[in-house]
Amino acid sequence: MAGKEKAKAKAEQAKGKAKEAAGRAVGNESMEAEGRMEGARGDARQAKEKAKDTFKH
């Protein structure tokens, strides 16, 4: 299960960066903000998984 969650985190981070860049390119501030939010959500998910791994071992 942990591998699946880590992959979700990476996907969210990548999707967020892409959306942020697209928003910046077309001048859409709300899309850019959504991208930053998704990226932050992915970062938080990744941090949670790293913490779980630390305590598991």
C-alpha positions in Angstrom: 0.0 0.0 0.0 2.8 2.4 0.8 4.2 2.2 -2.8 0.8 3.1 -4.1 0.5 6.2 -1.9 4.0 7.3 -2.8 3.1 7.1 -6.5 0.0 9.1 -5.8 2.1 11.8 -4.1 4.5 12.0 -7.1 1.6 12.2 -9.5 -0.1 15.0 -7.6 3.2 16.9 -7.4 3.7 16.5 -11.2 0.1 17.4 -12.0 0.3 20.5 -9.8 3.5 21.7 -11.4 2.1 21.2 -14.8 -1.1 23.1 -13.9 0.8 25.9 -12.3 3.0 26.3 -15.4 0.0 26.2 -17.7 -1.8 28.8 -15.6 1.3 31.0 -15.6 1.7 30.6 -19.4 -1.9 31.7 -20.2 -2.1 34.2 -17.4 -4.8 32.4 -15.5 -4.1 33.1 -11.8 -6.7 30.7 -10.5 -5.3 27.8 -12.5 -1.8 28.7 -11.2 -3.1 28.8 -7.6 -4.8 25.4 -8.1 -1.6 24.0 -9.4 0.3 25.3 -6.3 -2.4 23.8 -4.1 -2.1 20.3 -5.8 1.6 20.4 -5.5 1.5 21.2 -1.8 -1.0 18.4 -1.3 1.4 16.0 -3.0 4.3 17.3 -0.9 2.2 16.7 2.3 1.3 13.2 1.2 4.9 12.4 0.5 6.0 13.8 3.9 3.4 11.6 5.6 4.7 8.5 3.7 8.3 9.3 4.6 7.3 9.6 8.3 5.5 6.3 8.2 8.6 4.7 6.6 10.8 6.2 9.3 8.7 4.7 12.1 8.2 1.4 10.4 11.9 0.5 10.3 
